[in-house]
């Protein structure tokens, strides 16, 4: 069942979506399943806070844009009994990959917007 209602805000480095009829533990489980299939390491920091990380930061620093590295944080806030706001924040700027790396981060954020809209 699709829980996505609407996109509240999309700006540089931030995606904010509204979901209905889902709790924080259920959404945490869904996000973990979806992103682990996409080779993301999902770190659950409890209370609706997650870190999504893909790639190696050290390799990115050494080899620049030739190595992909993404890091995003996810926060979830229960608005009412059946509404949930999910915010995705960009945690890495891509500067270590130069202009190409920065563009890779923007492209990945746009892709994440689509992925989160289909949860």
SVG drawing of the C-alpha trace seen along z (x, -y; Angstrom):
<svg xmlns="http://www.w3.org/2000/svg" viewBox="-5 -25 49 31">
<polyline fill="none" stroke="black" stroke-width="0.4" points="0.0,0.0 1.3,-3.4 1.4,-5.8 2.7,-8.9 0.3,-11.9 2.3,-14.8 5.7,-16.5 5.7,-19.4 9.0,-21.0 12.0,-20.3 14.9,-22.7 18.7,-22.4 19.6,-19.6 16.1,-18.9 13.1,-16.8 10.0,-16.9 7.2,-14.5 3.8,-13.8 2.6,-10.2 -0.6,-8.9 -1.6,-5.7 1.9,-4.7 3.9,-4.9 7.5,-5.7 8.6,-2.1 6.7,-0.9 8.3,-3.7 11.7,-3.0 11.3,0.7 10.2,-0.3 13.0,-2.8 15.6,-0.2 14.3,2.5 14.2,0.2 17.6,-1.4 19.5,1.8 18.5,3.2 20.1,0.2 23.4,0.8 22.9,-1.9 24.1,-1.3 21.2,-2.3 22.1,-3.4 19.1,-3.6 19.6,-6.2 16.2,-5.5 13.2,-7.8 12.8,-8.2 16.3,-9.3 18.2,-7.4 21.5,-7.9 21.7,-6.6 25.2,-6.2 26.5,-4.7 30.2,-4.4 33.4,-5.2 34.3,-8.7 38.0,-7.9 38.0,-6.6 36.0,-9.7 38.7,-11.9 41.4,-10.0 39.9,-9.5 37.4,-12.3 34.4,-12.0 35.5,-8.5 34.1,-7.1 30.5,-7.7 29.8,-8.7 26.4,-9.8 25.3,-10.5 21.8,-11.6 20.0,-11.9 16.3,-11.1 14.1,-12.5 10.5,-11.5 7.9,-13.4 4.5,-12.1 2.0,-15.0 -1.2,-13.4 -2.2,-9.8 -2.2,-8.9 0.1,-11.6 3.9,-11.4 6.4,-14.0 9.6,-12.6 12.5,-15.0 15.6,-13.9 18.7,-16.1 21.8,-16.1 24.9,-15.4 27.7,-15.4 28.2,-18.3 30.1,-16.4 32.8,-19.0 35.5,-16.3 34.5,-15.2 34.6,-18.7 31.8,-20.0 31.1,-16.5 30.7,-15.3 28.4,-18.1 26.3,-17.3 26.2,-13.6 24.8,-14.6 22.1,-16.7 21.2,-13.9 21.0,-11.4 18.8,-13.7 16.4,-14.0 16.4,-10.2 15.7,-9.9 12.7,-12.3 11.2,-9.8 12.1,-6.8 10.5,-8.4 7.4,-9.3 6.9,-5.6 7.0,-4.3"/>
</svg>
